[in-house]
Amino acid sequence: MTVAFLLTSLVVVATPGTGALYTLAAGLTRGGRAGLLAAAGCTLGVAPHLAAAVTGLAALLHSSAAAFQVLKYVGVAYLLYLAWATWRDRSGFTVSAAEPAPSPARVVGGGGAVEPAQPEVDHLLRRVPAAVRPT
């Protein structure tokens, strides 16, 4: 492993991402139990990254530019779909003080949904396999 790889990894790990912000927001707005549930959900959300690395998808994306391009275009299409749905949504944003607290399963599910969308996925899927040399 090179010094550049180690420094990049340090920056990626030390910088709080969306999972940390979700966990912090859940803990501050709904209490410590919700914060712990959100942290557990974010931890479970790392499973797709781990599965991709273990099954060889990471190596495939690293070695095949076409496969990585397809994945990028699928991501772009999804973001365009979200933008279109947001643009077409005519309902107003309202906050209700009497809104019930979400269920524990919903808090964990929110963390699990936030974590796979981390920008660090590029670092995990593309650079880690290249930095680890078989001995």
Secondary structure, DSSP 8 states (H G I E B T S, - for coil): --HHHHHHHHHHHHS--HHHHHHHHHHHHH-HHHHHHHHHHHHHTTHHHHHHHHHTHHHHHHH-HHHHHHHHHHHHHHHHHHHHHHHH--------TT-----HHHHHHHHHHHGGG-TTHHIIIIIHHHH----
